[in-house]
Amino acid sequence: MKVEDLAGGASQAGQVSDLPQQTGDADGRSKTCPTSRHDRPTPSRLWLWIVAAFVVQAIAWAAWFTIASLHPVEEVPVIRTQAR
């Protein structure tokens, strides 16, 4: 039994189908659905990495300033010796 027999008739050469032809472009995309979400390029996530790096840097600076404020610099007197 053939697939055409199940469909209700034999397919004839040159018969035009009611379904749209899905011919592909040179890059393989379908011409029947040009606005398909699969055809669109994926958005760049570089800005997420930049924001993440900025946040990590801000946290590091805050940690350094917190540590520095808890440990102030001590003054060390300079002792001058007489020149020989």
Phi and psi in degrees as a GROMACS rama.xvg file:
@    title "Ramachandran Plot"
@    xaxis  label "Phi"
@    yaxis  label "Psi"
@TYPE xy
-98.4727  161.332  LYS-2
-65.3295  -35.1474  VAL-3
-64.6439  -34.3672  GLU-4
-65.8118  -36.5532  ASP-5
-70.0111  -29.3541  LEU-6
-76.881  -10.8627  ALA-7
106.19  12.7702  GLY-8
170.584  161.522  GLY-9
-81.8666  141.969  ALA-10
-79.1683  138.409  SER-11
-109.132  145.404  GLN-12
-66.2744  132.13  ALA-13
90.176  -2.59077  GLY-14
-75.3466  133.882  GLN-15
-90.9896  131.624  VAL-16
-87.2968  151.91  SER-17
-75.6888  -19.5611  ASP-18
-77.5296  145.736  LEU-19
-69.2513  141.397  PRO-20
-73.8797  133.087  GLN-21
-103.421  80.8685  GLN-22
-93.0582  141.353  THR-23
-96.0323  153.918  GLY-24
-76.5723  -177.547  ASP-25
-64.0831  -30.3019  ALA-26
-90.9129  5.69777  ASP-27
92.1108  0.291652  GLY-28
-81.1174  149.67  ARG-29
-79.6758  140.676  SER-30
-84.79  -15.563  LYS-31
-77.2796  -23.4916  THR-32
-137.048  77.5762  CYS-33
-69.9271  -19.1427  PRO-34
-103.328  22.9887  THR-35
-63.9259  144.573  SER-36
-68.6637  -16.1732  ARG-37
-78.5678  -20.8213  HIS-38
-83.8887  -21.8215  ASP-39
-75.1281  142.87  ARG-40
-69.2101  147.927  PRO-41
-71.5525  139.389  THR-42
-67.9576  149.535  PRO-43
-72.6993  138.02  SER-44
-107.413  19.7446  ARG-45
-61.7194  -36.8718  LEU-46
-64.3243  -30.604  TRP-47
-65.2481  -40.7491  LEU-48
-66.0324  -37.5846  TRP-49
-66.3872  -44.6272  ILE-50
-64.3067  -41.9097  VAL-51
-62.2826  -42.1717  ALA-52
-63.8124  -39.9271  ALA-53
-63.6362  -42.7963  PHE-54
-65.2703  -43.0653  VAL-55
-62.5179  -41.7585  VAL-56
-64.5604  -40.3351  GLN-57
-64.8014  -39.8809  ALA-58
-65.1317  -40.3724  ILE-59
-63.3675  -44.489  ALA-60
-62.798  -41.6028  TRP-61
-62.605  -40.2469  ALA-62
-64.1649  -44.5579  ALA-63
-62.7076  -43.2946  TRP-64
-66.7005  -35.8444  PHE-65
-64.7806  -45.6935  THR-66
-64.0769  -42.1434  ILE-67
-65.9023  -34.581  ALA-68
-72.141  -25.8894  SER-69
-80.7833  -20.4501  LEU-70
-126.202  82.3583  HIS-71
-67.7663  157.622  PRO-72
-73.9126  133.222  VAL-73
-88.7684  146.316  GLU-74
-87.1572  129.778  GLU-75
-112.053  120.948  VAL-76
-67.8034  140.819  PRO-77
-90.6591  121.95  VAL-78
-96.9301  123.069  ILE-79
-98.2287  126.708  ARG-80
-97.5345  153.704  THR-81
-73.4201  142.741  GLN-82
-67.9682  139.977  ALA-83
